């Protein structure tokens, strides 16, 4: 029985029969970001759903991705719903277009993943730093032996596309 996971003072529970998320977080603990890939159409998907959203195929394999991408959208959380995040406000949640499947299968679609925007030391990044179009890379916050959380941190790479942030 794996040890119970605590994150920011809250229990992180993944049910034993939730094989999709258990395997996803086990890969993350090895510091690998993996997506489900469809053998029929070749496209990856997130979250790791049982069926392919593009062709409805039910087959899949895990495929590792680089974890590099561009901020597609973001939000600043001013009032935390979860008590464990109260001390972290305001903090930034980012929606990231991963490089491997940007603007695929249509110009408006991409392989997108959500996470907190953090500094390399794992603390929350300042809301002043975030902008749509800025580049990020995945980093992993180890929680327990069998589980790590993929998060994102800014890189120095030039932004992609239109850069935009909420006016102050
Ligand atoms: Zn498919």
Boltz pocket constraint, residues with backbone or C-beta under 6 A from the ligand:
constraints:
  - pocket:
      binder: B
      contacts: [[A, 38], [A, 39], [A, 40], [A, 41], [A, 42], [A, 43], [A, 52], [A, 53], [A, 54], [A, 55], [A, 56], [A, 57]]
      max_distance: 6.0
